[in-house]
């Protein structure tokens, strides 16, 4: 399928519920994310669920807090990705006025990949940070024996010398879907990613997750540094913005109980933009020029890999799209 064909499918599906301009922006950002970060099945079905949720709309998206540098959106169970343009526009406008802006997303259908929410801001010349509560009952505290926190993924993005840097990662050592896959396929977990109910490191997924999908994933790095970051993202995506923290959530995964935030910084408002660009380029060149260890082709800057995937891609480029995804989109049109 050509890139433009996929964009058209997504845009036409979204135009039933948002403006043509919003639908096109949504489609462009989704397809760029598809290319830069190849989608998982859960991501594809999550986007379909976002679009479908708007057919059941009973209330409009509501700004429940509107301050000079902060906006809180209540999505009333709607998928937020269809309103990504409005969110990015709001962040850009307030950041350019105040230097920094923040948006929180509550009561929504969820953020299905973090990458989507920051790459567009970097293209606008903004520095962006975003996180989503990935709980509950997924990540153990260090030395613990039962999952409490979410996987709490976060992303950052900013303009760089070869294109916008976008990094998207869980703050657990592996994402939750990896333990589900390992359990289903009866395959071993990577070393030092999970513990059993006695708190001992295990590679057996059946010992690291129970029948209610309470998992014992380790924080990234398996140490206090990763634990501290996972804990920080837990508080910032819940208590700080008025959403439920993992210990307050219902059993199972109730999407609307989860919250997240996006922060945008107008680089040229807080520093000299030319100096920022030169500094980042200088560091990146030094990293890439470093001798790589034996067996490694080259040293990469964070985000280089997904930039390589998008390089040279045009609307006429062919991309691989699953037949299931195409069918689901066609069914929405």
C-alpha positions as CSV (number, residue, x, y, z in Angstrom):
1,X,0.0,0.0,0.0
2,X,1.2,3.5,-0.8
3,X,1.7,6.0,2.1
4,X,-0.9,8.3,0.7
5,X,-3.5,5.5,0.5
6,X,-3.1,4.7,4.2
7,X,-3.3,8.4,5.0
8,X,-6.5,8.7,3.0
9,X,-8.1,5.8,4.8
10,X,-7.3,7.2,8.2
11,X,-8.4,10.7,7.3
12,X,-11.7,9.6,5.8
13,X,-12.5,7.5,8.8
14,X,-11.8,10.4,11.1
15,X,-13.7,13.0,9.1
16,X,-17.0,11.7,10.3
17,X,-16.2,13.2,13.8
18,X,-13.6,16.0,13.4
19,X,-12.8,18.6,10.8
20,X,-11.0,17.8,7.6
21,X,-7.9,19.7,8.8
22,X,-7.9,17.8,12.1
23,X,-8.4,14.4,10.3
24,X,-5.6,15.1,7.9
25,X,-3.2,16.1,10.7
26,X,-4.2,12.9,12.6
27,X,-3.6,10.7,9.6
28,X,-0.2,12.3,8.8
29,X,1.0,11.9,12.3
30,X,-0.3,8.3,12.6
31,X,1.3,7.2,9.4
32,X,4.7,8.9,10.2
33,X,4.6,7.0,13.5
34,X,3.8,3.8,11.7
35,X,6.9,4.2,9.6
36,X,9.3,5.6,12.3
37,X,8.1,3.1,14.9
38,X,6.6,0.0,13.3
39,X,3.2,-0.5,15.0
40,X,2.2,-3.4,17.1
41,X,-1.2,-5.0,16.7
42,X,-2.4,-3.4,20.0
43,X,-1.5,0.1,18.6
44,X,-3.5,-0.5,15.4
45,X,-6.5,-1.8,17.3
46,X,-6.2,1.1,19.7
47,X,-6.4,3.6,16.9
48,X,-9.5,1.8,15.5
49,X,-11.0,1.9,19.0
50,X,-10.3,5.7,19.2
51,X,-12.2,6.3,16.0
52,X,-15.1,4.0,17.0
53,X,-15.4,5.7,20.3
54,X,-16.5,8.9,18.6
55,X,-19.5,7.1,17.1
56,X,-20.8,6.6,20.6
57,X,-20.1,10.2,21.7
58,X,-22.5,11.5,24.4
59,X,-20.5,14.5,25.5
60,X,-18.0,16.8,23.8
61,X,-14.3,17.0,24.8
62,X,-14.2,19.6,27.6
63,X,-11.5,21.9,28.9
64,X,-12.0,21.5,32.6
65,X,-9.0,23.7,33.6
66,X,-7.7,26.5,31.3
67,X,-4.8,28.5,32.6
68,X,-2.2,30.6,30.7
69,X,0.3,27.7,30.7
70,X,-1.9,24.7,31.4
71,X,-5.0,23.0,30.0
72,X,-6.8,20.0,31.4
73,X,-8.9,18.0,28.9
74,X,-11.7,15.7,29.9
75,X,-12.3,13.4,26.9
76,X,-15.5,11.8,28.3
77,X,-14.3,8.4,27.2
78,X,-13.4,9.5,23.6
79,X,-10.2,8.5,21.9
80,X,-7.8,11.5,22.2
81,X,-5.8,10.8,19.0
82,X,-8.5,12.4,16.8
83,X,-7.9,15.6,18.6
84,X,-4.1,15.6,18.4
85,X,-4.1,18.7,16.3
86,X,-6.1,20.7,18.8
87,X,-3.8,19.5,21.6
88,X,-0.6,20.3,19.7
89,X,-2.0,23.7,18.6
90,X,-2.9,24.5,22.3
91,X,0.5,23.5,23.5
92,X,2.3,25.5,20.8
93,X,0.2,28.6,21.4
94,X,0.7,28.6,25.1
95,X,4.4,27.7,25.0
96,X,5.1,30.5,22.6
97,X,3.3,32.9,24.9
98,X,4.8,31.7,28.2
99,X,7.9,29.7,27.2
100,X,6.4,26.5,28.5
101,X,3.0,24.8,28.5
102,X,1.4,21.6,29.8
103,X,-1.7,19.6,28.9
104,X,-3.3,16.8,30.9
105,X,-5.6,14.1,29.4
106,X,-8.2,12.5,31.6
107,X,-11.1,10.1,31.1
108,X,-10.0,9.1,27.6
109,X,-9.6,6.1,25.5
110,X,-5.9,6.1,26.1
111,X,-2.6,6.9,24.4
112,X,-1.7,3.7,22.4
113,X,1.9,4.8,21.5
114,X,3.8,7.7,23.1
115,X,5.8,8.5,20.0
116,X,2.7,9.9,18.2
117,X,2.2,12.6,20.8
118,X,5.6,14.3,20.6
119,X,7.0,13.9,17.1
120,X,4.6,16.6,15.7
121,X,5.7,19.1,18.4
122,X,9.4,18.6,17.5
123,X,8.5,19.4,13.9
124,X,7.1,22.7,15.2
125,X,10.4,23.5,16.8
126,X,9.3,22.7,20.3
127,X,10.9,20.5,23.0
128,X,8.4,18.0,24.2
129,X,7.9,15.6,27.0
130,X,5.0,13.2,27.5
131,X,4.1,10.3,29.7
132,X,1.1,8.0,30.3
133,X,0.1,5.9,33.3
134,X,0.7,2.3,32.3
135,X,-0.7,0.6,35.4
136,X,-1.9,-1.0,37.5
137,X,-0.2,-4.1,39.0
138,X,2.6,-4.3,36.5
139,X,6.0,-3.2,38.0
140,X,7.4,-4.2,41.4
141,X,9.1,-1.8,43.8
142,X,12.8,-2.7,44.2
143,X,13.1,-5.7,46.5
144,X,9.3,-6.2,46.2
145,X,7.3,-9.3,45.4
146,X,4.2,-8.0,43.7
147,X,3.5,-5.5,40.9
148,X,2.1,-2.1,42.0
149,X,3.0,0.5,39.4
150,X,2.3,0.9,35.7
151,X,4.9,0.5,33.1
152,X,4.5,4.3,32.8
153,X,6.0,4.9,29.3
154,X,7.3,8.3,28.4
155,X,8.6,10.0,25.3
156,X,10.7,13.1,24.5
157,X,11.2,14.9,21.3
158,X,13.0,17.9,20.0
159,X,14.5,19.3,16.7
160,X,18.0,18.0,15.9
161,X,20.6,18.1,13.2
162,X,19.3,15.2,11.1
163,X,15.6,15.6,12.0
164,X,13.4,15.5,15.1
165,X,14.8,13.2,17.8
166,X,11.9,11.1,19.2
167,X,12.4,8.6,21.9
168,X,9.6,6.4,23.3
169,X,10.1,3.8,26.0
170,X,8.5,2.2,29.0
171,X,10.0,2.9,32.4
172,X,9.9,-0.9,33.1
173,X,12.8,-3.0,31.9
174,X,10.4,-4.5,29.2
175,X,6.9,-3.4,28.2
176,X,3.9,-5.3,29.6
177,X,3.0,-6.8,26.2
178,X,6.4,-8.7,26.2
179,X,5.5,-10.7,29.3
180,X,2.1,-11.5,27.9
181,X,3.7,-12.7,24.6
182,X,6.2,-14.8,26.5
183,X,3.5,-16.4,28.7
184,X,1.3,-17.1,25.7
185,X,4.2,-18.6,23.6
186,X,5.9,-20.3,26.6
187,X,9.2,-18.6,25.9
188,X,11.7,-17.3,28.3
189,X,11.9,-13.6,29.4
190,X,15.1,-11.7,28.9
191,X,17.4,-11.9,31.9
192,X,16.9,-9.4,34.7
193,X,13.5,-8.2,33.6
194,X,11.1,-9.7,36.2
195,X,10.9,-11.4,39.6
196,X,8.8,-14.2,41.0
197,X,6.5,-14.0,44.1
198,X,9.5,-14.3,46.4
199,X,11.2,-11.4,44.7
200,X,13.9,-13.5,43.0
201,X,14.9,-12.8,39.4
202,X,13.2,-15.2,37.0
203,X,13.1,-15.7,33.2
204,X,9.9,-17.9,33.5
205,X,6.9,-15.7,32.5
206,X,4.5,-18.0,34.4
207,X,6.3,-17.2,37.6
208,X,6.3,-13.5,36.9
209,X,2.6,-13.1,36.2
210,X,-0.5,-14.5,37.7
211,X,-3.9,-15.5,36.2
212,X,-5.2,-12.0,36.9
213,X,-2.4,-10.5,34.9
214,X,-0.6,-9.0,37.9
215,X,3.0,-9.0,36.8
216,X,6.3,-8.5,38.5
217,X,8.2,-6.6,35.9
218,X,11.3,-4.8,37.1
219,X,11.8,-1.1,36.7
220,X,14.2,-0.2,33.9
221,X,17.8,-1.1,34.8
222,X,16.5,-3.3,37.6
223,X,17.8,-0.8,40.2
224,X,16.8,2.2,42.3
225,X,17.5,4.7,39.5
226,X,14.9,3.1,37.2
227,X,12.6,2.6,40.2
228,X,12.8,6.3,41.0
229,X,11.9,7.3,37.5
230,X,9.1,4.8,37.2
231,X,7.7,6.2,40.5
232,X,8.0,9.8,39.3
233,X,6.1,9.0,36.1
234,X,3.4,7.2,38.2
235,X,2.8,10.3,40.3
236,X,3.0,12.8,37.4
237,X,0.5,10.8,35.3
238,X,-2.0,10.4,38.2
239,X,-2.0,12.3,41.5
240,X,-0.5,15.5,40.0
241,X,-3.1,15.8,37.2
242,X,-6.1,14.5,39.1
243,X,-6.3,11.0,37.6
244,X,-6.3,7.8,39.6
245,X,-2.9,6.4,40.8
246,X,-2.4,2.7,40.3
247,X,-3.2,1.7,43.8
248,X,-6.6,3.4,43.4
249,X,-7.5,1.8,40.1
250,X,-10.1,-0.9,39.5
251,X,-9.1,-4.5,39.0
252,X,-8.0,-5.2,35.5
253,X,-7.3,-2.4,33.0
254,X,-9.9,0.3,32.8
255,X,-8.7,2.7,30.1
256,X,-10.6,5.7,31.2
257,X,-9.0,5.6,34.7
258,X,-5.6,6.3,33.2
259,X,-4.1,9.8,32.6
260,X,-1.2,11.4,31.0
261,X,0.5,14.7,30.4
262,X,2.3,16.5,27.6
263,X,4.8,19.4,28.2
264,X,6.0,21.7,25.4
265,X,8.9,24.1,25.7
266,X,9.4,26.9,23.1
267,X,13.2,26.6,22.7
268,X,13.6,30.1,21.3
269,X,11.8,31.7,24.2
270,X,14.2,30.4,26.9
271,X,17.5,30.2,25.0
272,X,19.2,31.2,21.7
273,X,17.8,28.8,19.1
274,X,20.9,28.9,16.9
275,X,23.1,28.1,19.9
276,X,20.8,25.2,20.9
277,X,20.9,23.7,17.4
278,X,24.7,24.1,17.2
279,X,25.2,22.5,20.7
280,X,23.0,19.5,19.9
281,X,24.7,19.0,16.5
282,X,28.2,19.2,18.1
283,X,27.3,16.5,20.6
284,X,25.6,14.3,18.0
285,X,28.6,14.5,15.6
286,X,31.0,13.6,18.5
287,X,28.8,10.6,19.4
288,X,28.5,9.3,15.8
289,X,32.2,9.8,15.1
290,X,33.2,7.6,18.1
291,X,34.8,4.2,17.4
292,X,32.2,1.5,17.9
293,X,33.0,-1.6,19.9
294,X,33.8,-4.8,18.1
295,X,30.8,-6.3,16.3
296,X,28.9,-3.1,16.2
297,X,28.6,-1.2,12.9
298,X,28.2,2.4,14.2
299,X,27.3,4.4,17.2
300,X,23.8,6.0,17.0
301,X,22.2,9.0,18.7
302,X,18.9,8.3,20.3
303,X,16.2,8.5,17.6
304,X,18.6,7.8,14.7
305,X,17.0,4.4,14.0
306,X,13.5,5.7,13.5
307,X,14.8,8.7,11.5
308,X,16.5,6.2,9.1
309,X,13.1,4.4,8.6
310,X,11.4,7.7,7.5
311,X,14.3,8.9,5.3
312,X,13.4,9.2,1.7
313,X,9.8,8.1,2.3
314,X,7.2,10.0,0.2
315,X,3.4,9.7,-0.3
316,X,4.2,7.4,-3.2
317,X,6.4,5.1,-1.2
318,X,5.1,1.5,-0.6
319,X,4.7,0.5,3.0
320,X,3.7,-2.8,4.6
321,X,0.3,-2.7,6.2
322,X,-1.5,-5.7,7.6
323,X,-4.7,-6.8,5.9
324,X,-6.5,-6.8,9.2
325,X,-5.7,-3.1,9.7
326,X,-6.9,-2.2,6.2
327,X,-10.1,-4.1,6.7
328,X,-10.8,-2.4,10.1
329,X,-10.2,1.0,8.5
330,X,-12.4,0.3,5.5
331,X,-15.2,-0.9,7.8
332,X,-15.2,2.5,9.5
333,X,-15.6,4.5,6.2
